[in-house]
Structure formats: structure tokens, C-alpha cells
Amino acid sequence: MRTHEQTVQSQFDPRAHAYLTSAVHAGGPDLQHARTLVSQAVPTAAQALDIGCGAGHLSFALAPYVGRMIALDPSPGMLGAAATAAAAKGLSQIETQQGNAESLPFTDSRFHLVCTRYSAHHWTRLEAAVREVARVLAPGGHALVIDTLGQDDPLVDTFLQSIELLRDASHVRNRSRAEWRSQLQSAGLIELDYAEWPTRLEFTSWVERMRIPADRAAVIRSLQEGAPQEVRQALQIEPDGSFTIRTGLFWLRKPA
Ligand SMILES: C[S@@+](CC[C@H](N)C(=O)[O-])C[C@H]1O[C@@H](n2cnc3c(N)ncnc32)[C@H](O)[C@@H]1O
């Protein structure tokens, strides 16, 4: 029987290339917003950490504005893809390291910027991970959290989490904006900015990225077809199974 961490590795190690080339991950308005926030507020010599770097897209976007960026991930396959792509882009500020969010392998107050994108829905213990973010941030340092959001309506939320889990065994939970707010506030982080965008997930590439078997994809389609109107509307489910969720961005500061 596998642990969740082993499931994460077995899900992501063989799929690093798919994440490197995924349009949803390589672009998006959140990356441009993140660049603007970081370039305006973070010193150019800053020490930065990207938690759950995956194939490295957030690190690539922000590395030009900081002195050093540690790209952290539990998956050696993802770290290899991120390191190779960073070298090809000439981003020598990026260094990769294995680790996970719930127990960051760094001393207190080490970073001026801690960021994470599209990773937290895989974290088992959000409260511990957010506490770790606050611990490794220097006083006055900034945190940037980007993730797909859960839904406030329990009917829609249960449906969303179910199809996410069917597609990816390492999925834990898309947290709602309210859940995030409460965790971030409890860790003592001050919210400076919040932004939200629709994220359309094109069905074929969404399932192919995780290489799920055809019978599993059929179960997801069958759930979608039987979904009540409230769910279909909230997730904008299209005839081919493509659907739209929300991505949230929190920009925070640890008190000086
Ligand atoms: C979708 S990818 C990340 C995408 C990337 N940040 C980007 O901007 O394109 C999700 C990553 O989260 C990582 N992950 C899963 N559980 C984690 C944990 N507990 N701590 C840190 N990273 C984790 C996975 O290994 C995977 O590489």
C-alpha cells in the first residue's frame, strides 16, 4: 500500500514533460499579475522559494526579479525537467531541491519571497504548510499563493473534488477562498492583494496530462452527463467535457 507522498511521486515523475508543455501551466493572467507584484515589491537580491515548482513555470516567471530562486518539489522527475528548462533559458538564479510543503527543509526567516502555484491542492496538511511558509519568511517578506479554488456551494464542490480525484489520485482538495483566508490569517500573514480568474480545462488535454485509462475518463464523462443543472452551470460544463473553474491569487506580507 502506498503513502500519499509515494502517490504524488508516481503521478508526477513520469508526467514532467506534459507539465512543461501544458498551456494551462505555461501561461495565464496569474503569471503576469505575479510578475507585476514581485517586480514592484521584492528587492532584486531577494532569496526566493517556489513550493511545488513542478516543471518550473512560476520559477521561470519570477526568477528574473530575484537574486536566487529555490525550486522545491517532492518529485525528482519534475525537478529534473525544471532544472533542464531553467538551464536552457539561461536562468542561473534557479536551483532545485527535493522537499515538501508540510515540512520545509530550511531555517527560520530564510526567504524574502515564498511562492507557490497550482500545487497546494495536493498538500495533505494545509495548516502545517501555511505555518511553514510563515516560518521560513523573513519579517517583512512576501508570500504569493496561487491555486485552483474549491466552490462555496457544497453540491458543486463535492462534484468538483470527485472528478478531480478520479482524474488524479494525488488530488487532495481545492480549497475555497474562505478556507485559504482563514488559514493564511491564522498563520499571521497579512493579505495585500487578491485576484481571481476563470481557468478553462480542456477535457482531452486535462485527462491526457495524467494519462488516465479510457474507462476512468468515461466515468468522469458519465458523472458530468448526469450532473444537475446547478453543477453544470457553476462549472460551465461543455458538450465535450471541458469545464471552467476559478484560480485565486493571494499576495501577502509577514509583519516586520
Ligand atoms: C501542477 S504541478 C505544479 C505546477 C507549477 N508550480 C507551475 O507553475 O507550473 C503540482 C506539483 O505539486 C507537487 N506537490 C505535490 N504535493 C506536494 C507537497 N506536499 N509539497 C510540495 N509540492 C507538492 C507535485 O509533485 C507537482 O510537481
The ligand as a Tripos MOL2 file, in Angstrom:
@<TRIPOS>MOLECULE
LIG
   27    29     1     0     0
SMALL
NO_CHARGES

@<TRIPOS>ATOM
      1 C1          0.7080   21.0810  -11.2750 C.3       1 LIG1
      2 S1          2.2810   20.8500  -10.6490 S.3       1 LIG1
      3 C2          2.8970   22.4810  -10.2900 C.3       1 LIG1
      4 C3          2.8800   23.4960  -11.3480 C.3       1 LIG1
      5 C4          3.9160   24.5880  -11.2530 C.3       1 LIG1
      6 N1          4.0230   25.1810   -9.9370 N.3       1 LIG1
      7 C5          3.6840   25.6320  -12.3180 C.2       1 LIG1
      8 O1          3.6520   26.8320  -12.0300 O.co2     1 LIG1
      9 O2          3.5200   25.2390  -13.4920 O.co2     1 LIG1
     10 C6          1.9650   20.3410   -8.9510 C.3       1 LIG1
     11 C7          3.2530   19.9970   -8.2210 C.3       1 LIG1
     12 O3          2.9990   19.9400   -6.8140 O.3       1 LIG1
     13 C8          3.8980   18.9910   -6.2960 C.3       1 LIG1
     14 N2          3.4690   18.5680   -4.9440 N.ar      1 LIG1
     15 C9          2.5760   17.6100   -4.6120 C.ar      1 LIG1
     16 N3          2.4890   17.5010   -3.2740 N.ar      1 LIG1
     17 C10         3.3470   18.4030   -2.7450 C.ar      1 LIG1
     18 C11         3.7100   18.7710   -1.4150 C.ar      1 LIG1
     19 N4          3.1700   18.1740   -0.3520 N.pl3     1 LIG1
     20 N5          4.6350   19.7370   -1.2500 N.ar      1 LIG1
     21 C12         5.1740   20.3570   -2.3120 C.ar      1 LIG1
     22 N6          4.8770   20.0600   -3.5990 N.ar      1 LIG1
     23 C13         3.9750   19.1050   -3.8150 C.ar      1 LIG1
     24 C14         3.8640   17.8520   -7.3340 C.3       1 LIG1
     25 O4          4.9760   17.0000   -7.2360 O.3       1 LIG1
     26 C15         3.8040   18.6320   -8.6370 C.3       1 LIG1
     27 O5          5.0730   18.7920   -9.2160 O.3       1 LIG1
@<TRIPOS>BOND
     1     1     2 1
     2     2     3 1
     3     2    10 1
     4     3     4 1
     5     4     5 1
     6     5     6 1
     7     5     7 1
     8     7     8 2
     9     7     9 1
    10    10    11 1
    11    11    12 1
    12    11    26 1
    13    12    13 1
    14    13    14 1
    15    13    24 1
    16    14    15 ar
    17    14    23 ar
    18    15    16 ar
    19    16    17 ar
    20    17    18 ar
    21    17    23 ar
    22    18    19 1
    23    18    20 ar
    24    20    21 ar
    25    21    22 ar
    26    22    23 ar
    27    24    25 1
    28    24    26 1
    29    26    27 1
@<TRIPOS>SUBSTRUCTURE
     1 LIG1         1 GROUP 0 **** ****
